[in-house]
Amino acid sequence: MTEMFRHSHERMHIDVSTMIAKDRRRSTAAFTLLELLVVIAVIAILISILLPSLASARREGMGVACGTKLRELGASLQMYANDHEGRLMPAAYWSFSAIGTGPVVYWWGTNETSVVDHERGFVWPYLQSRLEQSGIYECPEQPWGSYIPQGAARSMTSTYGYNGYYLSPEHTPGWGFQIASRRWQSMSTVKDPSRVFAFGDTAIDLGASQPHNNALLDPPQLYGSGTSWSANPNPTTRFRHRDRAQFVHVDGHVAAYRAQSEWLTSERFEIGAVGIENGPHYVPDWRDWND
């Protein structure tokens, strides 16, 4: 009898120990609702901390990519000059005397009724890059779909602009008639090439819900027929890199300039010019034009 009682007591002890062990395993293997909520809250906090940093890093990367593309455009300008006795490339051949009845030939190509032909552009022999999304002619901060394309083909051209107003006055569409008498610049005649813009971030506000692209880097002041300067209502520099615009200068170096409120003619799209006068970046000798 004693022996039976002893065995029964041992079985009860084993059963109780097994139940306790199982309870312990269950308590360590599963989260309580409170613990789960705490984990979710911690993850949410970490994401909220990391997302701005990731977004900032992404935009920094796009700015670096933009600078690289501008540097390549600047190199193409110098190579063009080397092949043309120092003369800098025209913004476009647009007059009848230059193209007859053919299409206007811009620095990046032609834009006819339905087709854009980049191989006719003046930079093509030196870059041989197609007009395509994320291509050399597109700023990463201004991708296809974020602007309204200009031109007959309504297709991709460029979101960078060329400073033809100073570098090739006669061959700058829109302004050529007014400024045709000014000198077509060469590498040796550019005044202060380390400060003069060659290409830069551009767009134009034409009153739509999105900016239009514009491949001309127009200055803050325009030269009138009466030998005087007046404010340009639509300069084309776009400060799209966190309030900055990037440029490659005639000497080949790239730099960014932060916008100031008085420079902007379109606050909603952050479009304007670097400064309110043409010198020293757009038309460095502008004061001499009245002589």
RAGIWO-V775352 format. One line per field, one symbol per residue. psi: psi as a letter, one per 20 degrees, with the letter a starting at -180 (. if undefined). A space follows every 50 residues. Layout:
# RAGIWO-V775352
psi: ???
This chain:
# RAGIWO-V775352
psi: gggghghghhghgggghgggggggghhhiqqrhggghgggggggggghgh ghgggghghghhgghghgghhhhhhhghhgghilkipqqqhqohqhhhic jrqporhibqnagippniiiqhigihhlpqnrpjahipphimrpijrpqr rhilapeqjqqpmhhghmghloqhihghjhiqpoqrhiipomiiippgqr pqrqokjriqqqqpjpnqriqqprhklqqqpoimrjppmimljqqqqprh iiqpqqppqqhiipinhhjlpcrnriqhqjhgnhkhhiii.
